[in-house]
Amino acid sequence: MKTLLFILAFVGSFAGRVVDQKGEPVPYATVYPEIAPEWGTATNNNGHFRFEANLTRDSRIIVSYIGYQKKVVLAEELVSTTDSSLTTIVLIEQPIALEETVVAAKKSKQKNKRKQMAALLHAVYVKLEEEFPDNNARYSIVSDVRMSSENSPWGMEQMIADVVVQPEQAREGRDSVQFQGRYCKRFFDAEKRAQADSILAGNMLERLESQGKKSSKNSHSHMLRRAANAVDSGVVVHRALFALGNMRYDFEQTMTDTRHWTVTNESEGETVLTHTQTVSRYLGFFKMTFRRHYIVDSESFAVIRFSEQAEVKVTIPFGIKLNADQLQMLNLVNMSEKNIEKFRLKKLRGNVSLNTIYQRQNGHVYTLEKNMVVNARILGSKKAEIPMVIKATQRVTNLETENVRPLTPSQITKRVPREIVEIY
């Protein structure tokens, strides 16, 4: 009987090390049991990880990081003994990641005439209408948002959540996305944890709520408290990422004007349709260029992947003095207190890359994975320049398509349980 129990389950520590193909450690990679993502953890700066769980020998452990293929290992491979015998997990670069999707494209020899383009766009649109479901879908997801500055990672937030997508229930024909965070972990190394405690641990949110409680009869304070609960700090980041890249809506809005479309052939059997759009506002102080890439099966016209890049330039003529809470954030990017006090925001420069991979179920197309990379530079007075990199990954762990009901207001606005995790 004891032997049978040992075969069925491990209760204890699981550990290992995650590296790339060059043997370099991968910091802040996500490691979690497929059956219970909330038991997972993240790798430290040396690529090491350790977590406690109650798993069977053949439980699947997911190891992932943006820009690399997801790796699956069995729990029995990670049973912790000594540091010298830890399993090393090698991540392989993801062949379909962000800009790489279209960088390898070669210009088609076919003449890009408007009639031909219109016919191609129409064929893709018909396929989109056929394949995208009209019924609600419920996703269980693991969402990671990582931040770093000058190649030094300083933290990651992971949220386990449920998402209900309601086609064409929102304004302008977009899908309505309802987000319910179930569990959240914030990972820091010890030094960054000390810096981030007062900034990211929910203090600002708690201040808003306490102000509302002091005058509960005041309708404004009541609304403020409800808004604080609804936003719930970092939840908006994870929700926004899932809602980004609404391929069907964007395609429908832009397909009628063929002048902004081009065609390239990425490889045999696949065609890349690219739409370019430039937005300039406020006398040119705000400029944004979008490039949306639809990777299409050349025979069936079904969209396989969707990639989007945006270049943003914001110029503030006289600068903006940030408030105290915003200035505190600069501590996390190693800016000295002297420079922080004098900092005045003058310019923002950034590039955003978004990649969506799809899965097919019961003849319809659903989201499987989203990746996003943001490279930004904040320029201030006295030649102060702050580089920041944000990397985000969302992976679907379960999909329900039958009898899916919308989330209730109480489910959406409920505070998400949080845990602060120090990694060493």
Backbone torsions as a table, in degrees:
resi	resn	phi	psi	omega
1	MET	NA	-43.3	178.7
2	LYS	-62.3	-39.7	178.9
3	THR	-62.0	-41.4	-179.6
4	LEU	-62.8	-42.8	179.2
5	LEU	-63.1	-38.0	179.6
6	PHE	-65.5	-37.9	179.5
7	ILE	-66.1	-36.6	-174.7
8	LEU	-78.3	-33.9	-171.0
9	ALA	-148.2	147.8	167.8
10	PHE	-111.5	136.1	173.4
11	VAL	-123.9	109.6	-179.1
12	GLY	158.5	-147.6	-173.3
13	SER	-94.7	144.6	173.2
14	PHE	-126.1	134.9	-174.0
15	ALA	-148.2	163.0	178.6
16	GLY	179.2	-169.6	179.4
17	ARG	-138.8	137.3	-178.3
18	VAL	-113.0	126.8	-179.5
19	VAL	-133.1	166.5	173.7
20	ASP	-92.1	-174.1	-175.8
21	GLN	-68.1	-16.9	177.1
22	LYS	-90.3	-1.2	-178.6
23	GLY	86.8	4.6	179.5
24	GLU	-81.3	141.9	-179.5
25	PRO	-65.5	148.9	176.8
26	VAL	-110.6	100.0	-179.2
27	PRO	-76.0	148.2	177.9
28	TYR	60.3	31.2	168.7
29	ALA	-75.7	150.1	-178.4
30	THR	-91.3	133.4	178.0
31	VAL	-133.0	119.3	-178.0
32	TYR	-155.2	149.7	174.3
33	PRO	-68.7	136.4	-177.6
34	GLU	-62.2	-34.3	-177.3
35	ILE	-78.1	-17.7	-177.4
36	ALA	-152.9	79.4	-177.6
37	PRO	-56.9	-27.3	-177.5
38	GLU	-66.8	-15.4	176.9
39	TRP	-82.0	-5.5	-171.5
40	GLY	-78.4	-173.7	-177.6
41	THR	-152.3	-169.0	176.9
42	ALA	-132.1	155.2	178.3
43	THR	-77.5	152.2	176.7
44	ASN	-87.3	-170.7	-175.7
45	ASN	-64.1	-19.0	177.9
46	ASN	-97.6	5.2	178.5
47	GLY	84.6	2.0	-178.2
48	HIS	-84.3	151.7	174.7
49	PHE	-146.5	159.0	176.0
50	ARG	-157.4	135.6	175.8
51	PHE	-147.8	157.8	179.1
52	GLU	-102.0	138.9	179.3
53	ALA	-164.8	165.0	175.0
54	ASN	-114.7	101.9	-171.8
55	LEU	-131.5	159.2	170.8
56	THR	-83.5	164.9	-177.0
57	ARG	-59.5	-35.5	-176.3
58	ASP	-99.1	17.0	175.1
59	SER	-61.5	137.5	-178.4
60	ARG	-86.3	129.3	176.7
61	ILE	-108.5	125.1	-178.7
62	ILE	-94.3	130.3	175.6
63	VAL	-122.0	123.6	-175.1
64	SER	-147.7	154.0	173.9
65	TYR	-159.0	141.4	-176.5
66	ILE	-59.1	135.1	-179.5
67	GLY	92.2	-0.8	179.5
68	TYR	-129.1	154.9	175.6
69	GLN	-68.6	140.5	176.2
70	LYS	-63.5	137.5	179.7
71	LYS	-114.8	137.9	177.7
72	VAL	-117.5	126.2	175.6
73	VAL	-126.9	159.5	179.1
74	LEU	-89.6	151.0	-176.9
75	ALA	-57.6	-37.4	-177.4
76	GLU	-63.0	-21.1	178.6
77	GLU	-77.0	-14.9	-173.3
78	LEU	-114.7	11.7	179.2
79	VAL	-61.5	123.6	-172.8
80	SER	-76.5	127.7	173.0
81	THR	-121.5	-83.2	175.2
82	THR	-124.9	160.4	-179.2
83	ASP	-60.6	-32.0	-177.2
84	SER	-72.3	-18.2	-177.6
85	SER	-108.4	16.9	-179.0
86	LEU	-65.1	142.3	176.5
87	THR	-73.3	134.3	175.9
88	THR	-99.3	126.8	-179.0
89	ILE	-108.2	122.6	-177.2
90	VAL	-100.7	122.5	176.2
91	LEU	-93.3	137.9	-178.8
92	ILE	-105.5	138.6	-177.9
93	GLU	-55.7	139.3	-179.4
94	GLN	-77.6	121.9	-176.5
95	PRO	-71.6	-19.7	178.5
96	ILE	-119.5	80.9	-176.8
97	ALA	-130.0	114.0	168.6
98	LEU	51.5	-126.6	-172.0
99	GLU	-62.0	-27.0	-178.0
100	GLU	-60.2	-20.8	179.9
101	THR	-58.6	-35.1	-174.3
102	VAL	-117.1	-10.8	-179.5
103	VAL	-60.9	-36.0	-176.9
104	ALA	-81.8	2.0	-175.7
105	ALA	-70.0	143.8	175.6
106	LYS	-113.8	142.7	-177.8
107	LYS	-63.9	135.2	179.7
108	SER	-73.4	144.8	176.9
109	LYS	-76.7	-16.2	-179.3
110	GLN	-66.7	135.4	178.8
111	LYS	-66.9	132.7	-175.5
112	ASN	-89.1	68.6	179.6
113	LYS	-81.4	153.9	-175.3
114	ARG	-64.2	-38.2	-179.1
115	LYS	-66.4	-41.7	178.3
116	GLN	-64.9	-40.9	179.1
117	MET	-64.9	-43.3	179.5
118	ALA	-60.5	-41.1	179.7
119	ALA	-66.0	-41.0	179.4
120	LEU	-65.2	-45.8	179.7
121	LEU	-62.2	-39.2	179.4
122	HIS	-64.5	-40.9	-180.0
123	ALA	-63.5	-40.8	178.0
124	VAL	-67.0	-40.4	-180.0
125	TYR	-62.5	-42.9	178.4
126	VAL	-60.0	-40.7	179.0
127	LYS	-67.2	-39.6	177.4
128	LEU	-60.8	-45.0	179.3
129	GLU	-62.1	-33.9	-178.4
130	GLU	-75.0	-38.6	-170.0
131	GLU	-93.0	-28.3	-177.9
132	PHE	-80.3	132.0	-173.3
133	PRO	-73.6	153.0	174.5
134	ASP	-99.2	-5.1	-179.3
135	ASN	-97.3	159.0	178.3
136	ASN	-63.8	149.5	175.5
137	ALA	-132.3	141.9	179.1
138	ARG	-116.2	123.5	-179.1
139	TYR	-110.2	138.7	164.0
140	SER	-101.6	128.3	-173.6
141	ILE	-132.0	156.4	166.7
142	VAL	-113.4	119.9	-174.8
143	SER	-119.7	123.0	179.9
144	ASP	-115.9	135.8	173.3
145	VAL	-127.6	118.0	-177.5
146	ARG	-112.5	144.6	178.6
147	MET	-129.7	143.9	177.5
148	SER	-150.5	164.4	177.0
149	SER	-143.7	128.3	-179.7
150	GLU	52.5	49.0	176.9
151	ASN	63.3	16.3	177.7
152	SER	-114.2	104.2	180.0
153	PRO	-68.0	139.0	179.8
154	TRP	-122.2	-5.6	176.3
155	GLY	172.7	164.4	177.5
156	MET	-146.4	142.6	171.7
157	GLU	-115.8	129.2	177.1
158	GLN	-116.5	131.7	179.1
159	MET	-125.2	130.9	172.2
160	ILE	-94.3	126.6	-171.0
161	ALA	-149.1	163.6	170.3
162	ASP	-114.3	138.5	-179.5
163	VAL	-127.1	129.3	173.6
164	VAL	-111.0	120.7	179.0
165	VAL	-102.8	124.7	179.3
166	GLN	-113.5	105.9	-176.5
167	PRO	-59.1	131.5	171.4
168	GLU	56.5	33.3	176.3
169	GLN	-98.4	-11.4	-179.0
170	ALA	-101.3	179.1	-178.9
171	ARG	-68.5	154.8	176.2
172	GLU	61.9	22.9	175.2
173	GLY	78.2	0.2	178.8
174	ARG	-72.6	156.3	174.6
175	ASP	-70.0	141.6	173.3
176	SER	-83.3	129.8	-179.0
177	VAL	-115.0	114.6	176.3
178	GLN	-101.9	134.2	-172.0
179	PHE	-125.0	127.8	176.1
180	GLN	-127.2	104.9	175.9
181	GLY	-71.6	133.2	-179.4
182	ARG	-104.5	-33.9	-177.6
183	TYR	-160.6	147.0	-176.0
184	CYS	-141.4	139.9	172.9
185	LYS	-127.1	140.7	173.8
186	ARG	-117.3	123.5	-175.1
187	PHE	-106.0	129.7	176.2
188	PHE	-140.6	153.8	164.0
189	ASP	-79.8	166.5	-169.6
190	ALA	-58.6	-41.6	-177.1
191	GLU	-66.8	-45.8	-179.4
192	LYS	-69.9	-30.3	177.4
193	ARG	-60.7	-42.4	179.9
194	ALA	-62.4	-38.8	179.3
195	GLN	-70.9	-34.8	-171.6
196	ALA	-89.5	-14.0	-173.2
197	ASP	-49.3	-50.1	-174.6
198	SER	-81.0	-9.2	-174.8
199	ILE	-101.4	-46.3	-170.3
200	LEU	-108.7	-1.4	-174.8
201	ALA	-86.8	14.9	175.1
202	GLY	92.1	7.6	-177.4
203	ASN	-60.4	-41.3	-178.1
204	MET	-63.8	-40.2	179.2
205	LEU	-65.0	-41.8	-179.7
206	GLU	-65.2	-34.6	177.6
207	ARG	-63.9	-41.6	178.5
208	LEU	-61.8	-42.0	-178.1
209	GLU	-68.7	-39.8	-179.4
210	SER	-65.9	-35.5	176.4
211	GLN	-62.7	-38.2	179.5
212	GLY	-67.7	-36.7	-178.2
213	LYS	-70.3	-30.2	-179.2
214	LYS	-64.0	-29.4	-180.0
215	SER	-136.7	70.4	-174.7
216	SER	-65.4	-21.6	-179.2
217	LYS	-78.6	-16.7	-179.3
218	ASN	-76.9	119.1	-175.6
219	SER	-63.1	-35.6	179.7
220	HIS	-63.8	-44.4	-179.9
221	SER	-65.0	-37.8	178.2
222	HIS	-61.9	-43.1	178.4
223	MET	-65.7	-37.8	179.5
224	LEU	-62.6	-42.5	-179.5
225	ARG	-65.8	-41.5	177.9
226	ARG	-63.6	-39.9	179.1
227	ALA	-64.7	-39.8	179.5
228	ALA	-62.1	-42.8	178.4
229	ASN	-65.5	-39.5	-177.4
230	ALA	-65.9	-43.3	-179.6
231	VAL	-72.0	-45.5	177.3
232	ASP	49.5	54.9	173.2
233	SER	55.1	-120.0	-171.0
234	GLY	-70.7	-4.5	-179.6
235	VAL	-55.8	-37.3	-176.3
236	VAL	-61.4	-32.1	-179.6
237	VAL	-65.2	-48.0	-177.8
238	HIS	-67.8	-40.4	179.3
239	ARG	-64.7	-43.7	-178.4
240	ALA	-62.2	-38.6	-179.6
241	LEU	-63.1	-41.7	-179.7
242	PHE	-67.4	-31.9	-177.7
243	ALA	-80.8	-18.6	-180.0
244	LEU	-67.4	156.4	174.3
245	GLY	69.5	47.5	178.5
246	ASN	-76.6	87.0	-168.1
247	MET	-59.2	-48.1	-174.8
248	ARG	-63.5	-43.3	-179.5
249	TYR	-65.0	-48.4	-178.4
250	ASP	-61.1	-40.0	-179.7
251	PHE	-63.7	-45.3	-178.2
252	GLU	-62.6	-36.8	-177.4
253	GLN	-74.0	-22.4	-172.0
254	THR	-114.6	-6.4	-171.2
255	MET	-72.1	-20.1	-173.9
256	THR	-75.8	-24.8	-179.7
257	ASP	-102.9	100.7	-174.0
258	THR	-76.4	-10.8	-176.2
259	ARG	-64.1	-25.8	-175.8
260	HIS	-97.7	10.5	-178.0
261	TRP	-109.8	144.6	173.2
262	THR	-135.0	160.0	179.3
263	VAL	-123.0	134.2	172.7
264	THR	-135.7	155.0	177.0
265	ASN	-104.3	115.2	-179.3
266	GLU	-76.0	-46.6	180.0
267	SER	-160.4	174.3	-179.5
268	GLU	-60.3	127.3	178.0
269	GLY	92.4	-8.3	-179.7
270	GLU	-129.1	141.8	177.5
271	THR	-123.7	140.6	178.5
272	VAL	-108.4	118.4	174.0
273	LEU	-98.8	126.8	-177.1
274	THR	-121.8	129.1	175.4
275	HIS	-113.7	129.8	-179.2
276	THR	-115.9	132.0	-178.5
277	GLN	-139.3	133.3	178.7
278	THR	-117.2	132.9	179.0
279	VAL	-120.4	128.9	178.3
280	SER	-132.3	125.3	-176.9
281	ARG	-135.7	166.8	176.3
282	TYR	53.1	56.4	178.1
283	LEU	58.1	31.1	176.9
284	GLY	85.3	2.9	179.0
285	PHE	-69.4	-25.0	178.9
286	PHE	-120.7	120.6	178.8
287	LYS	-132.1	135.3	178.4
288	MET	-141.7	133.4	176.9
289	THR	-118.3	123.6	178.2
290	PHE	-103.0	139.2	168.7
291	ARG	-130.4	115.3	-178.7
292	ARG	-109.2	127.2	-175.7
293	HIS	-115.7	119.7	177.6
294	TYR	-105.1	111.3	-179.1
295	ILE	-90.6	113.9	-166.7
296	VAL	-117.8	140.8	171.5
297	ASP	-67.0	123.9	-172.0
298	SER	-64.9	-23.7	-178.4
299	GLU	-93.8	-47.5	-175.2
300	SER	-91.2	-14.7	-176.2
301	PHE	67.4	15.6	176.7
302	ALA	-78.3	137.0	178.2
303	VAL	-78.7	126.2	-177.3
304	ILE	-95.2	-44.1	179.6
305	ARG	-140.1	161.7	178.3
306	PHE	-136.6	126.6	-178.3
307	SER	-124.4	142.0	179.4
308	GLU	-139.6	132.1	174.5
309	GLN	-121.1	140.6	177.3
310	ALA	-133.8	133.9	175.1
311	GLU	-112.3	124.9	-173.7
312	VAL	-120.2	134.4	174.9
313	LYS	-133.3	121.3	179.0
314	VAL	-124.2	128.0	177.4
315	THR	-119.4	126.9	-179.9
316	ILE	-111.4	105.1	-169.7
317	PRO	-50.6	-45.8	-175.8
318	PHE	-108.8	3.6	178.9
319	GLY	78.5	166.0	178.5
320	ILE	-132.4	131.8	174.9
321	LYS	-84.8	119.2	-179.0
322	LEU	-72.9	152.7	178.3
323	ASN	-78.6	176.7	-172.7
324	ALA	-61.2	-43.0	-179.3
325	ASP	-66.1	-38.9	178.8
326	GLN	-67.5	-38.8	179.5
327	LEU	-65.1	-33.7	178.2
328	GLN	-59.5	-34.2	-179.2
329	MET	-59.2	-28.1	-177.3
330	LEU	-67.6	-19.4	176.0
331	ASN	-61.0	-30.9	-176.0
332	LEU	-74.5	-14.3	178.4
333	VAL	-109.7	29.1	172.2
334	ASN	60.4	34.9	176.4
335	MET	-91.6	134.1	-176.4
336	SER	-69.1	153.9	-179.2
337	GLU	-61.0	-34.6	179.7
338	LYS	-62.9	-44.5	179.0
339	ASN	-70.0	-33.4	179.3
340	ILE	-62.6	-43.9	-177.6
341	GLU	-61.7	-32.0	-177.7
342	LYS	-95.2	-2.1	-172.1
343	PHE	-68.7	130.7	173.9
344	ARG	-134.4	122.0	-174.4
345	LEU	-70.0	122.7	-178.5
346	LYS	-114.0	-38.9	-176.3
347	LYS	-144.8	151.1	171.5
348	LEU	-127.3	132.6	176.9
349	ARG	-132.3	133.5	-178.4
350	GLY	-159.4	154.7	173.7
351	ASN	-127.3	129.0	-179.4
352	VAL	-117.2	129.6	177.2
353	SER	-122.7	128.4	-178.6
354	LEU	-126.8	134.3	-179.8
355	ASN	-130.4	132.1	178.7
356	THR	-123.1	130.7	177.1
357	ILE	-113.8	140.4	-173.4
358	TYR	-113.0	158.1	172.3
359	GLN	-123.3	156.3	178.4
360	ARG	-114.4	133.7	179.9
361	GLN	-145.7	127.6	179.8
362	ASN	53.2	38.9	176.7
363	GLY	79.3	4.5	-179.8
364	HIS	-119.4	165.1	-177.1
365	VAL	-107.6	130.5	178.8
366	TYR	-133.6	158.9	178.5
367	THR	-69.0	138.8	175.3
368	LEU	-113.0	-39.8	-175.6
369	GLU	-157.0	145.1	173.3
370	LYS	-130.2	137.6	175.0
371	ASN	-126.6	143.3	176.8
372	MET	-143.2	138.6	174.0
373	VAL	-128.2	129.4	176.8
374	VAL	-120.0	120.3	172.6
375	ASN	-109.6	114.3	-174.4
376	ALA	-130.1	152.6	174.2
377	ARG	-131.5	127.2	177.7
378	ILE	-104.8	120.4	-177.5
379	LEU	-110.5	130.8	-177.4
380	GLY	-126.1	-165.1	178.8
381	SER	-71.4	165.6	179.5
382	LYS	56.2	32.4	177.9
383	LYS	60.0	22.2	177.4
384	ALA	-70.3	131.1	-178.8
385	GLU	-136.1	128.4	-176.8
386	ILE	-120.4	112.1	174.9
387	PRO	-86.7	138.7	177.5
388	MET	-139.1	142.3	176.7
389	VAL	-126.3	129.4	175.8
390	ILE	-120.0	127.0	176.9
391	LYS	-122.1	132.1	-177.6
392	ALA	-133.8	142.5	178.5
393	THR	-136.2	134.9	172.2
394	GLN	-127.2	127.0	178.5
395	ARG	-122.8	136.5	-179.9
396	VAL	-84.1	124.2	179.3
397	THR	-100.1	-20.1	177.8
398	ASN	-156.8	145.8	-179.0
399	LEU	-133.1	127.7	175.6
400	GLU	-118.3	133.6	-178.1
401	THR	-125.7	-1.4	-178.4
402	GLU	-111.1	133.2	174.7
403	ASN	52.4	45.4	-179.4
404	VAL	-88.3	123.7	179.7
405	ARG	-102.1	150.3	176.7
406	PRO	-62.5	154.4	175.1
407	LEU	-72.5	152.1	177.4
408	THR	-86.1	159.0	177.5
409	PRO	-56.2	-37.4	-179.6
410	SER	-67.9	-33.1	177.1
411	GLN	-67.9	-39.5	-176.9
412	ILE	-71.4	-38.2	-172.7
413	THR	-93.5	-3.1	-178.8
414	LYS	-66.3	135.0	177.6
415	ARG	-60.5	142.2	-178.4
416	VAL	-91.9	126.4	176.0
417	PRO	-58.6	134.4	-177.0
418	ARG	-124.8	147.9	176.4
419	GLU	-133.2	131.7	175.7
420	ILE	-94.5	124.9	-176.3
421	VAL	-120.1	123.5	174.4
422	GLU	-92.6	130.9	177.0
423	ILE	-113.7	141.7	-172.2
424	TYR	-118.8	NA	NA
